[in-house]
Amino acid sequence: MTSKKRHKSTLARAAKIKAVTALHYEAGNQAKCYAAVWRRYIEPEFGICYRTYLNLLGVDPDKEERNRDTAPSLFDDW
């Protein structure tokens, strides 16, 4: 199954969200679980729902950017 092609802004937003999550998330601590991080930091800043937050955590911006660079263009021969 091929992955969906994402816009540059979506990849940048996913990278920022992952950075904020890495800063505040702590496994095993209910006060710092994904829902708490989303409620305190992500939702006020980015205005996204919890489900979108979880989906963006699954995006690998580096891999997606590499795939974007290696994809053939229709206009390479011009």
N, CA, C and O atoms as a Maestro MAE file, in Angstrom:
{
 s_m_m2io_version
 :::
 2.0.0
}

f_m_ct {
 s_m_title
 :::
 protein
 m_atom[312] {
  # First column is atom index #
  i_m_mmod_type
  r_m_x_coord
  r_m_y_coord
  r_m_z_coord
  i_m_residue_number
  s_m_chain_name
  s_m_pdb_residue_name
  s_m_pdb_atom_name
  i_m_atomic_number
  :::
  1 25 0.842 -1.171 0.000 1 A "MET " " N  " 7
  2 3 0.000 0.000 0.000 1 A "MET " " CA " 6
  3 2 0.890 1.238 0.000 1 A "MET " " C  " 6
  4 15 1.801 1.358 0.819 1 A "MET " " O  " 8
  5 25 0.627 2.131 -0.899 2 A "THR " " N  " 7
  6 3 1.441 3.333 -0.987 2 A "THR " " CA " 6
  7 2 0.967 4.369 0.017 2 A "THR " " C  " 6
  8 15 -0.217 4.464 0.340 2 A "THR " " O  " 8
  9 25 1.922 5.132 0.494 3 A "SER " " N  " 7
  10 3 1.551 6.169 1.451 3 A "SER " " CA " 6
  11 2 1.035 7.398 0.710 3 A "SER " " C  " 6
  12 15 1.348 7.623 -0.458 3 A "SER " " O  " 8
  13 25 0.254 8.166 1.410 4 A "LYS " " N  " 7
  14 3 -0.339 9.361 0.842 4 A "LYS " " CA " 6
  15 2 0.724 10.452 0.712 4 A "LYS " " C  " 6
  16 15 1.549 10.628 1.608 4 A "LYS " " O  " 8
  17 25 0.703 11.177 -0.393 5 A "LYS " " N  " 7
  18 3 1.637 12.269 -0.592 5 A "LYS " " CA " 6
  19 2 1.170 13.457 0.246 5 A "LYS " " C  " 6
  20 15 0.014 13.870 0.157 5 A "LYS " " O  " 8
  21 25 2.058 13.993 1.047 6 A "ARG " " N  " 7
  22 3 1.690 15.079 1.943 6 A "ARG " " CA " 6
  23 2 2.360 16.382 1.526 6 A "ARG " " C  " 6
  24 15 3.437 16.380 0.929 6 A "ARG " " O  " 8
  25 25 1.712 17.480 1.847 7 A "HIS " " N  " 7
  26 3 2.244 18.808 1.543 7 A "HIS " " CA " 6
  27 2 3.416 19.135 2.466 7 A "HIS " " C  " 6
  28 15 3.552 18.554 3.543 7 A "HIS " " O  " 8
  29 25 4.247 20.059 2.037 8 A "LYS " " N  " 7
  30 3 5.405 20.468 2.837 8 A "LYS " " CA " 6
  31 2 4.974 21.051 4.177 8 A "LYS " " C  " 6
  32 15 5.620 20.809 5.198 8 A "LYS " " O  " 8
  33 25 3.893 21.811 4.178 9 A "SER " " N  " 7
  34 3 3.431 22.428 5.422 9 A "SER " " CA " 6
  35 2 2.949 21.374 6.418 9 A "SER " " C  " 6
  36 15 3.127 21.533 7.626 9 A "SER " " O  " 8
  37 25 2.343 20.305 5.919 10 A "THR " " N  " 7
  38 3 1.898 19.219 6.792 10 A "THR " " CA " 6
  39 2 3.100 18.522 7.407 10 A "THR " " C  " 6
  40 15 3.082 18.184 8.590 10 A "THR " " O  " 8
  41 25 4.139 18.305 6.618 11 A "LEU " " N  " 7
  42 3 5.350 17.671 7.134 11 A "LEU " " CA " 6
  43 2 6.036 18.561 8.167 11 A "LEU " " C  " 6
  44 15 6.548 18.063 9.170 11 A "LEU " " O  " 8
  45 25 6.051 19.860 7.933 12 A "ALA " " N  " 7
  46 3 6.646 20.788 8.896 12 A "ALA " " CA " 6
  47 2 5.849 20.807 10.193 12 A "ALA " " C  " 6
  48 15 6.425 20.825 11.281 12 A "ALA " " O  " 8
  49 25 4.526 20.804 10.079 13 A "ARG " " N  " 7
  50 3 3.671 20.789 11.269 13 A "ARG " " CA " 6
  51 2 3.855 19.494 12.047 13 A "ARG " " C  " 6
  52 15 3.887 19.512 13.278 13 A "ARG " " O  " 8
  53 25 3.976 18.361 11.340 14 A "ALA " " N  " 7
  54 3 4.199 17.076 12.001 14 A "ALA " " CA " 6
  55 2 5.528 17.079 12.748 14 A "ALA " " C  " 6
  56 15 5.619 16.536 13.849 14 A "ALA " " O  " 8
  57 25 6.549 17.681 12.167 15 A "ALA " " N  " 7
  58 3 7.855 17.753 12.832 15 A "ALA " " CA " 6
  59 2 7.771 18.602 14.102 15 A "ALA " " C  " 6
  60 15 8.348 18.238 15.127 15 A "ALA " " O  " 8
  61 25 7.057 19.728 14.044 16 A "LYS " " N  " 7
  62 3 6.899 20.583 15.225 16 A "LYS " " CA " 6
  63 2 6.112 19.869 16.317 16 A "LYS " " C  " 6
  64 15 6.454 19.955 17.497 16 A "LYS " " O  " 8
  65 25 5.056 19.163 15.918 17 A "ILE " " N  " 7
  66 3 4.228 18.442 16.882 17 A "ILE " " CA " 6
  67 2 5.031 17.330 17.545 17 A "ILE " " C  " 6
  68 15 4.912 17.114 18.751 17 A "ILE " " O  " 8
  69 25 5.844 16.628 16.772 18 A "LYS " " N  " 7
  70 3 6.688 15.579 17.347 18 A "LYS " " CA " 6
  71 2 7.706 16.162 18.320 18 A "LYS " " C  " 6
  72 15 8.003 15.544 19.343 18 A "LYS " " O  " 8
  73 25 8.243 17.337 18.019 19 A "ALA " " N  " 7
  74 3 9.213 17.971 18.916 19 A "ALA " " CA " 6
  75 2 8.560 18.360 20.243 19 A "ALA " " C  " 6
  76 15 9.130 18.131 21.309 19 A "ALA " " O  " 8
  77 25 7.372 18.945 20.175 20 A "VAL " " N  " 7
  78 3 6.654 19.332 21.397 20 A "VAL " " CA " 6
  79 2 6.295 18.089 22.204 20 A "VAL " " C  " 6
  80 15 6.413 18.090 23.430 20 A "VAL " " O  " 8
  81 25 5.863 17.039 21.534 21 A "THR " " N  " 7
  82 3 5.503 15.803 22.217 21 A "THR " " CA " 6
  83 2 6.725 15.180 22.878 21 A "THR " " C  " 6
  84 15 6.639 14.717 24.015 21 A "THR " " O  " 8
  85 25 7.855 15.161 22.187 22 A "ALA " " N  " 7
  86 3 9.078 14.591 22.760 22 A "ALA " " CA " 6
  87 2 9.513 15.363 24.001 22 A "ALA " " C  " 6
  88 15 10.086 14.789 24.927 22 A "ALA " " O  " 8
  89 25 9.243 16.650 24.014 23 A "LEU " " N  " 7
  90 3 9.623 17.485 25.142 23 A "LEU " " CA " 6
  91 2 8.752 17.218 26.371 23 A "LEU " " C  " 6
  92 15 9.251 17.256 27.496 23 A "LEU " " O  " 8
  93 25 7.465 16.948 26.174 24 A "HIS " " N  " 7
  94 3 6.533 16.880 27.299 24 A "HIS " " CA " 6
  95 2 5.985 15.487 27.607 24 A "HIS " " C  " 6
  96 15 5.470 15.279 28.706 24 A "HIS " " O  " 8
  97 25 6.073 14.532 26.694 25 A "TYR " " N  " 7
  98 3 5.496 13.202 26.906 25 A "TYR " " CA " 6
  99 2 6.393 12.363 27.805 25 A "TYR " " C  " 6
  100 15 7.619 12.403 27.697 25 A "TYR " " O  " 8
  101 25 5.759 11.602 28.696 26 A "GLU " " N  " 7
  102 3 6.487 10.683 29.569 26 A "GLU " " CA " 6
  103 2 5.676 9.395 29.682 26 A "GLU " " C  " 6
  104 15 4.548 9.401 30.175 26 A "GLU " " O  " 8
  105 25 6.260 8.297 29.225 27 A "ALA " " N  " 7
  106 3 5.566 7.006 29.254 27 A "ALA " " CA " 6
  107 2 5.314 6.582 30.697 27 A "ALA " " C  " 6
  108 15 6.187 6.707 31.555 27 A "ALA " " O  " 8
  109 25 4.112 6.083 30.949 28 A "GLY " " N  " 7
  110 3 3.763 5.592 32.275 28 A "GLY " " CA " 6
  111 2 3.262 6.658 33.229 28 A "GLY " " C  " 6
  112 15 2.794 6.320 34.316 28 A "GLY " " O  " 8
  113 25 3.337 7.907 32.875 29 A "ASN " " N  " 7
  114 3 2.875 8.995 33.724 29 A "ASN " " CA " 6
  115 2 1.570 9.538 33.144 29 A "ASN " " C  " 6
  116 15 1.570 10.136 32.068 29 A "ASN " " O  " 8
  117 25 0.473 9.334 33.846 30 A "GLN " " N  " 7
  118 3 -0.838 9.754 33.356 30 A "GLN " " CA " 6
  119 2 -0.936 11.265 33.178 30 A "GLN " " C  " 6
  120 15 -1.683 11.740 32.322 30 A "GLN " " O  " 8
  121 25 -0.195 12.018 33.970 31 A "ALA " " N  " 7
  122 3 -0.233 13.473 33.854 31 A "ALA " " CA " 6
  123 2 0.513 13.966 32.617 31 A "ALA " " C  " 6
  124 15 0.364 15.119 32.212 31 A "ALA " " O  " 8
  125 25 1.325 13.076 32.014 32 A "LYS " " N  " 7
  126 3 2.091 13.459 30.823 32 A "LYS " " CA " 6
  127 2 1.862 12.483 29.676 32 A "LYS " " C  " 6
  128 15 2.759 12.255 28.864 32 A "LYS " " O  " 8
  129 25 0.663 11.905 29.607 33 A "CYS " " N  " 7
  130 3 0.324 10.991 28.522 33 A "CYS " " CA " 6
  131 2 0.015 11.800 27.259 33 A "CYS " " C  " 6
  132 15 0.003 13.030 27.294 33 A "CYS " " O  " 8
  133 25 -0.233 11.106 26.146 34 A "TYR " " N  " 7
  134 3 -0.497 11.798 24.881 34 A "TYR " " CA " 6
  135 2 -1.710 12.722 24.981 34 A "TYR " " C  " 6
  136 15 -1.694 13.833 24.451 34 A "TYR " " O  " 8
  137 25 -2.756 12.261 25.660 35 A "ALA " " N  " 7
  138 3 -3.959 13.089 25.781 35 A "ALA " " CA " 6
  139 2 -3.670 14.368 26.567 35 A "ALA " " C  " 6
  140 15 -4.169 15.439 26.220 35 A "ALA " " O  " 8
  141 25 -2.869 14.257 27.620 36 A "ALA " " N  " 7
  142 3 -2.532 15.437 28.416 36 A "ALA " " CA " 6
  143 2 -1.645 16.397 27.631 36 A "ALA " " C  " 6
  144 15 -1.823 17.613 27.707 36 A "ALA " " O  " 8
  145 25 -0.693 15.856 26.879 37 A "VAL " " N  " 7
  146 3 0.172 16.701 26.046 37 A "VAL " " CA " 6
  147 2 -0.669 17.413 24.998 37 A "VAL " " C  " 6
  148 15 -0.489 18.605 24.750 37 A "VAL " " O  " 8
  149 25 -1.594 16.672 24.379 38 A "TRP " " N  " 7
  150 3 -2.470 17.289 23.375 38 A "TRP " " CA " 6
  151 2 -3.303 18.399 24.013 38 A "TRP " " C  " 6
  152 15 -3.410 19.491 23.455 38 A "TRP " " O  " 8
  153 25 -3.887 18.129 25.166 39 A "ARG " " N  " 7
  154 3 -4.777 19.086 25.823 39 A "ARG " " CA " 6
  155 2 -4.038 20.362 26.239 39 A "ARG " " C  " 6
  156 15 -4.566 21.462 26.072 39 A "ARG " " O  " 8
  157 25 -2.817 20.225 26.782 40 A "ARG " " N  " 7
  158 3 -2.100 21.380 27.323 40 A "ARG " " CA " 6
  159 2 -1.290 22.161 26.292 40 A "ARG " " C  " 6
  160 15 -1.188 23.385 26.376 40 A "ARG " " O  " 8
  161 25 -0.715 21.454 25.321 41 A "TYR " " N  " 7
  162 3 0.248 22.115 24.440 41 A "TYR " " CA " 6
  163 2 -0.162 22.134 22.966 41 A "TYR " " C  " 6
  164 15 -0.011 23.155 22.296 41 A "TYR " " O  " 8
  165 25 -0.672 21.025 22.463 42 A "ILE " " N  " 7
  166 3 -0.918 20.894 21.024 42 A "ILE " " CA " 6
  167 2 -2.202 21.608 20.601 42 A "ILE " " C  " 6
  168 15 -2.184 22.418 19.674 42 A "ILE " " O  " 8
  169 25 -3.300 21.317 21.266 43 A "GLU " " N  " 7
  170 3 -4.598 21.868 20.859 43 A "GLU " " CA " 6
  171 2 -4.632 23.398 20.925 43 A "GLU " " C  " 6
  172 15 -5.145 24.022 19.996 43 A "GLU " " O  " 8
  173 25 -4.112 24.025 21.977 44 A "PRO " " N  " 7
  174 3 -4.136 25.497 21.985 44 A "PRO " " CA " 6
  175 2 -3.260 26.133 20.901 44 A "PRO " " C  " 6
  176 15 -3.615 27.176 20.354 44 A "PRO " " O  " 8
  177 25 -2.123 25.513 20.591 45 A "GLU " " N  " 7
  178 3 -1.202 26.104 19.617 45 A "GLU " " CA " 6
  179 2 -1.586 25.797 18.174 45 A "GLU " " C  " 6
  180 15 -1.555 26.685 17.322 45 A "GLU " " O  " 8
  181 25 -1.950 24.538 17.893 46 A "PHE " " N  " 7
  182 3 -2.205 24.119 16.520 46 A "PHE " " CA " 6
  183 2 -3.691 24.033 16.176 46 A "PHE " " C  " 6
  184 15 -4.050 24.072 14.999 46 A "PHE " " O  " 8
  185 25 -4.551 23.917 17.170 47 A "GLY " " N  " 7
  186 3 -5.991 23.872 16.927 47 A "GLY " " CA " 6
  187 2 -6.453 22.628 16.192 47 A "GLY " " C  " 6
  188 15 -7.351 22.706 15.354 47 A "GLY " " O  " 8
  189 25 -5.856 21.481 16.491 48 A "ILE " " N  " 7
  190 3 -6.236 20.229 15.838 48 A "ILE " " CA " 6
  191 2 -6.881 19.303 16.853 48 A "ILE " " C  " 6
  192 15 -6.647 19.425 18.055 48 A "ILE " " O  " 8
  193 25 -7.701 18.370 16.360 49 A "CYS " " N  " 7
  194 3 -8.360 17.426 17.252 49 A "CYS " " CA " 6
  195 2 -7.376 16.327 17.665 49 A "CYS " " C  " 6
  196 15 -6.291 16.202 17.097 49 A "CYS " " O  " 8
  197 25 -7.771 15.544 18.653 50 A "TYR " " N  " 7
  198 3 -6.901 14.503 19.203 50 A "TYR " " CA " 6
  199 2 -6.578 13.441 18.165 50 A "TYR " " C  " 6
  200 15 -5.445 12.963 18.105 50 A "TYR " " O  " 8
  201 25 -7.543 13.068 17.354 51 A "ARG " " N  " 7
  202 3 -7.322 12.040 16.334 51 A "ARG " " CA " 6
  203 2 -6.299 12.508 15.290 51 A "ARG " " C  " 6
  204 15 -5.442 11.731 14.869 51 A "ARG " " O  " 8
  205 25 -6.387 13.759 14.880 52 A "THR " " N  " 7
  206 3 -5.413 14.315 13.943 52 A "THR " " CA " 6
  207 2 -4.029 14.341 14.577 52 A "THR " " C  " 6
  208 15 -3.031 14.061 13.912 52 A "THR " " O  " 8
  209 25 -3.969 14.673 15.851 53 A "TYR " " N  " 7
  210 3 -2.702 14.665 16.593 53 A "TYR " " CA " 6
  211 2 -2.061 13.282 16.549 53 A "TYR " " C  " 6
  212 15 -0.869 13.155 16.269 53 A "TYR " " O  " 8
  213 25 -2.846 12.255 16.821 54 A "LEU " " N  " 7
  214 3 -2.309 10.894 16.791 54 A "LEU " " CA " 6
  215 2 -1.869 10.500 15.384 54 A "LEU " " C  " 6
  216 15 -0.854 9.823 15.223 54 A "LEU " " O  " 8
  217 25 -2.616 10.913 14.370 55 A "ASN " " N  " 7
  218 3 -2.225 10.621 12.984 55 A "ASN " " CA " 6
  219 2 -0.909 11.308 12.629 55 A "ASN " " C  " 6
  220 15 -0.062 10.707 11.968 55 A "ASN " " O  " 8
  221 25 -0.727 12.545 13.053 56 A "LEU " " N  " 7
  222 3 0.502 13.271 12.743 56 A "LEU " " CA " 6
  223 2 1.704 12.709 13.492 56 A "LEU " " C  " 6
  224 15 2.836 12.839 13.026 56 A "LEU " " O  " 8
  225 25 1.474 12.088 14.642 57 A "LEU " " N  " 7
  226 3 2.579 11.437 15.349 57 A "LEU " " CA " 6
  227 2 3.112 10.252 14.553 57 A "LEU " " C  " 6
  228 15 4.278 9.881 14.694 57 A "LEU " " O  " 8
  229 25 2.267 9.658 13.719 58 A "GLY " " N  " 7
  230 3 2.682 8.523 12.908 58 A "GLY " " CA " 6
  231 2 3.398 8.905 11.626 58 A "GLY " " C  " 6
  232 15 3.918 8.034 10.928 58 A "GLY " " O  " 8
  233 25 3.434 10.191 11.302 59 A "VAL " " N  " 7
  234 3 4.086 10.654 10.070 59 A "VAL " " CA " 6
  235 2 5.581 10.807 10.331 59 A "VAL " " C  " 6
  236 15 5.987 11.379 11.342 59 A "VAL " " O  " 8
  237 25 6.392 10.294 9.413 60 A "ASP " " N  " 7
  238 3 7.841 10.462 9.495 60 A "ASP " " CA " 6
  239 2 8.254 11.525 8.475 60 A "ASP " " C  " 6
  240 15 8.409 11.214 7.294 60 A "ASP " " O  " 8
  241 25 8.434 12.775 8.912 61 A "PRO " " N  " 7
  242 3 8.718 13.860 7.966 61 A "PRO " " CA " 6
  243 2 9.986 13.640 7.145 61 A "PRO " " C  " 6
  244 15 10.027 14.007 5.970 61 A "PRO " " O  " 8
  245 25 11.021 13.047 7.740 62 A "ASP " " N  " 7
  246 3 12.272 12.826 7.013 62 A "ASP " " CA " 6
  247 2 12.077 11.833 5.879 62 A "ASP " " C  " 6
  248 15 12.556 12.050 4.766 62 A "ASP " " O  " 8
  249 25 11.378 10.751 6.162 63 A "LYS " " N  " 7
  250 3 11.131 9.731 5.141 63 A "LYS " " CA " 6
  251 2 10.242 10.287 4.026 63 A "LYS " " C  " 6
  252 15 10.495 10.053 2.844 63 A "LYS " " O  " 8
  253 25 9.210 11.018 4.411 64 A "GLU " " N  " 7
  254 3 8.297 11.603 3.424 64 A "GLU " " CA " 6
  255 2 9.036 12.598 2.525 64 A "GLU " " C  " 6
  256 15 8.793 12.650 1.319 64 A "GLU " " O  " 8
  257 25 9.932 13.382 3.115 65 A "GLU " " N  " 7
  258 3 10.679 14.369 2.335 65 A "GLU " " CA " 6
  259 2 11.622 13.677 1.357 65 A "GLU " " C  " 6
  260 15 11.787 14.132 0.225 65 A "GLU " " O  " 8
  261 25 12.244 12.577 1.789 66 A "ARG " " N  " 7
  262 3 13.115 11.820 0.889 66 A "ARG " " CA " 6
  263 2 12.318 11.227 -0.263 66 A "ARG " " C  " 6
  264 15 12.785 11.229 -1.402 66 A "ARG " " O  " 8
  265 25 11.119 10.717 0.018 67 A "ASN " " N  " 7
  266 3 10.266 10.162 -1.032 67 A "ASN " " CA " 6
  267 2 9.852 11.248 -2.015 67 A "ASN " " C  " 6
  268 15 9.750 10.994 -3.216 67 A "ASN " " O  " 8
  269 25 9.619 12.436 -1.522 68 A "ARG " " N  " 7
  270 3 9.228 13.556 -2.375 68 A "ARG " " CA " 6
  271 2 10.383 13.914 -3.318 68 A "ARG " " C  " 6
  272 15 10.154 14.240 -4.483 68 A "ARG " " O  " 8
  273 25 11.622 13.854 -2.817 69 A "ASP " " N  " 7
  274 3 12.779 14.213 -3.634 69 A "ASP " " CA " 6
  275 2 13.083 13.167 -4.698 69 A "ASP " " C  " 6
  276 15 13.563 13.512 -5.778 69 A "ASP " " O  " 8
  277 25 12.813 11.896 -4.412 70 A "THR " " N  " 7
  278 3 13.154 10.837 -5.359 70 A "THR " " CA " 6
  279 2 12.049 10.556 -6.359 70 A "THR " " C  " 6
  280 15 12.266 9.812 -7.316 70 A "THR " " O  " 8
  281 25 10.882 11.124 -6.167 71 A "ALA " " N  " 7
  282 3 9.774 10.884 -7.087 71 A "ALA " " CA " 6
  283 2 10.073 11.525 -8.438 71 A "ALA " " C  " 6
  284 15 10.543 12.661 -8.496 71 A "ALA " " O  " 8
  285 25 9.806 10.807 -9.517 72 A "PRO " " N  " 7
  286 3 10.070 11.386 -10.838 72 A "PRO " " CA " 6
  287 2 9.099 12.530 -11.139 72 A "PRO " " C  " 6
  288 15 7.939 12.507 -10.726 72 A "PRO " " O  " 8
  289 25 9.583 13.493 -11.841 73 A "SER " " N  " 7
  290 3 8.769 14.646 -12.207 73 A "SER " " CA " 6
  291 2 8.330 14.522 -13.660 73 A "SER " " C  " 6
  292 15 9.027 13.916 -14.474 73 A "SER " " O  " 8
  293 25 7.207 15.079 -13.976 74 A "LEU " " N  " 7
  294 3 6.731 15.086 -15.353 74 A "LEU " " CA " 6
  295 2 7.561 16.020 -16.227 74 A "LEU " " C  " 6
  296 15 7.562 15.897 -17.452 74 A "LEU " " O  " 8
  297 25 8.260 16.945 -15.597 75 A "PHE " " N  " 7
  298 3 8.948 17.983 -16.342 75 A "PHE " " CA " 6
  299 2 10.467 17.830 -16.323 75 A "PHE " " C  " 6
  300 15 11.179 18.798 -16.588 75 A "PHE " " O  " 8
  301 25 10.983 16.631 -16.014 76 A "ASP " " N  " 7
  302 3 12.424 16.419 -15.992 76 A "ASP " " CA " 6
  303 2 13.049 16.541 -17.371 76 A "ASP " " C  " 6
  304 15 14.191 16.987 -17.487 76 A "ASP " " O  " 8
  305 25 12.335 16.160 -18.413 77 A "ASP " " N  " 7
  306 3 12.892 16.138 -19.759 77 A "ASP " " CA " 6
  307 2 12.846 17.490 -20.452 77 A "ASP " " C  " 6
  308 15 13.380 17.609 -21.556 77 A "ASP " " O  " 8
  309 25 12.259 18.480 -19.885 78 A "TRP " " N  " 7
  310 3 12.086 19.769 -20.561 78 A "TRP " " CA " 6
  311 2 13.344 20.545 -20.519 78 A "TRP " " C  " 6
  312 15 13.399 21.661 -21.036 78 A "TRP " " O  " 8
  :::
 }
 m_bond[311] {
  # First column is bond index #
  i_m_from
  i_m_to
  i_m_order
  :::
  1 1 2 1
  2 2 3 1
  3 3 4 2
  4 3 5 1
  5 5 6 1
  6 6 7 1
  7 7 8 2
  8 7 9 1
  9 9 10 1
  10 10 11 1
  11 11 12 2
  12 11 13 1
  13 13 14 1
  14 14 15 1
  15 15 16 2
  16 15 17 1
  17 17 18 1
  18 18 19 1
  19 19 20 2
  20 19 21 1
  21 21 22 1
  22 22 23 1
  23 23 24 2
  24 23 25 1
  25 25 26 1
  26 26 27 1
  27 27 28 2
  28 27 29 1
  29 29 30 1
  30 30 31 1
  31 31 32 2
  32 31 33 1
  33 33 34 1
  34 34 35 1
  35 35 36 2
  36 35 37 1
  37 37 38 1
  38 38 39 1
  39 39 40 2
  40 39 41 1
  41 41 42 1
  42 42 43 1
  43 43 44 2
  44 43 45 1
  45 45 46 1
  46 46 47 1
  47 47 48 2
  48 47 49 1
  49 49 50 1
  50 50 51 1
  51 51 52 2
  52 51 53 1
  53 53 54 1
  54 54 55 1
  55 55 56 2
  56 55 57 1
  57 57 58 1
  58 58 59 1
  59 59 60 2
  60 59 61 1
  61 61 62 1
  62 62 63 1
  63 63 64 2
  64 63 65 1
  65 65 66 1
  66 66 67 1
  67 67 68 2
  68 67 69 1
  69 69 70 1
  70 70 71 1
  71 71 72 2
  72 71 73 1
  73 73 74 1
  74 74 75 1
  75 75 76 2
  76 75 77 1
  77 77 78 1
  78 78 79 1
  79 79 80 2
  80 79 81 1
  81 81 82 1
  82 82 83 1
  83 83 84 2
  84 83 85 1
  85 85 86 1
  86 86 87 1
  87 87 88 2
  88 87 89 1
  89 89 90 1
  90 90 91 1
  91 91 92 2
  92 91 93 1
  93 93 94 1
  94 94 95 1
  95 95 96 2
  96 95 97 1
  97 97 98 1
  98 98 99 1
  99 99 100 2
  100 99 101 1
  101 101 102 1
  102 102 103 1
  103 103 104 2
  104 103 105 1
  105 105 106 1
  106 106 107 1
  107 107 108 2
  108 107 109 1
  109 109 110 1
  110 110 111 1
  111 111 112 2
  112 111 113 1
  113 113 114 1
  114 114 115 1
  115 115 116 2
  116 115 117 1
  117 117 118 1
  118 118 119 1
  119 119 120 2
  120 119 121 1
  121 121 122 1
  122 122 123 1
  123 123 124 2
  124 123 125 1
  125 125 126 1
  126 126 127 1
  127 127 128 2
  128 127 129 1
  129 129 130 1
  130 130 131 1
  131 131 132 2
  132 131 133 1
  133 133 134 1
  134 134 135 1
  135 135 136 2
  136 135 137 1
  137 137 138 1
  138 138 139 1
  139 139 140 2
  140 139 141 1
  141 141 142 1
  142 142 143 1
  143 143 144 2
  144 143 145 1
  145 145 146 1
  146 146 147 1
  147 147 148 2
  148 147 149 1
  149 149 150 1
  150 150 151 1
  151 151 152 2
  152 151 153 1
  153 153 154 1
  154 154 155 1
  155 155 156 2
  156 155 157 1
  157 157 158 1
  158 158 159 1
  159 159 160 2
  160 159 161 1
  161 161 162 1
  162 162 163 1
  163 163 164 2
  164 163 165 1
  165 165 166 1
  166 166 167 1
  167 167 168 2
  168 167 169 1
  169 169 170 1
  170 170 171 1
  171 171 172 2
  172 171 173 1
  173 173 174 1
  174 174 175 1
  175 175 176 2
  176 175 177 1
  177 177 178 1
  178 178 179 1
  179 179 180 2
  180 179 181 1
  181 181 182 1
  182 182 183 1
  183 183 184 2
  184 183 185 1
  185 185 186 1
  186 186 187 1
  187 187 188 2
  188 187 189 1
  189 189 190 1
  190 190 191 1
  191 191 192 2
  192 191 193 1
  193 193 194 1
  194 194 195 1
  195 195 196 2
  196 195 197 1
  197 197 198 1
  198 198 199 1
  199 199 200 2
  200 199 201 1
  201 201 202 1
  202 202 203 1
  203 203 204 2
  204 203 205 1
  205 205 206 1
  206 206 207 1
  207 207 208 2
  208 207 209 1
  209 209 210 1
  210 210 211 1
  211 211 212 2
  212 211 213 1
  213 213 214 1
  214 214 215 1
  215 215 216 2
  216 215 217 1
  217 217 218 1
  218 218 219 1
  219 219 220 2
  220 219 221 1
  221 221 222 1
  222 222 223 1
  223 223 224 2
  224 223 225 1
  225 225 226 1
  226 226 227 1
  227 227 228 2
  228 227 229 1
  229 229 230 1
  230 230 231 1
  231 231 232 2
  232 231 233 1
  233 233 234 1
  234 234 235 1
  235 235 236 2
  236 235 237 1
  237 237 238 1
  238 238 239 1
  239 239 240 2
  240 239 241 1
  241 241 242 1
  242 242 243 1
  243 243 244 2
  244 243 245 1
  245 245 246 1
  246 246 247 1
  247 247 248 2
  248 247 249 1
  249 249 250 1
  250 250 251 1
  251 251 252 2
  252 251 253 1
  253 253 254 1
  254 254 255 1
  255 255 256 2
  256 255 257 1
  257 257 258 1
  258 258 259 1
  259 259 260 2
  260 259 261 1
  261 261 262 1
  262 262 263 1
  263 263 264 2
  264 263 265 1
  265 265 266 1
  266 266 267 1
  267 267 268 2
  268 267 269 1
  269 269 270 1
  270 270 271 1
  271 271 272 2
  272 271 273 1
  273 273 274 1
  274 274 275 1
  275 275 276 2
  276 275 277 1
  277 277 278 1
  278 278 279 1
  279 279 280 2
  280 279 281 1
  281 281 282 1
  282 282 283 1
  283 283 284 2
  284 283 285 1
  285 285 286 1
  286 286 287 1
  287 287 288 2
  288 287 289 1
  289 289 290 1
  290 290 291 1
  291 291 292 2
  292 291 293 1
  293 293 294 1
  294 294 295 1
  295 295 296 2
  296 295 297 1
  297 297 298 1
  298 298 299 1
  299 299 300 2
  300 299 301 1
  301 301 302 1
  302 302 303 1
  303 303 304 2
  304 303 305 1
  305 305 306 1
  306 306 307 1
  307 307 308 2
  308 307 309 1
  309 309 310 1
  310 310 311 1
  311 311 312 2
  :::
 }
}
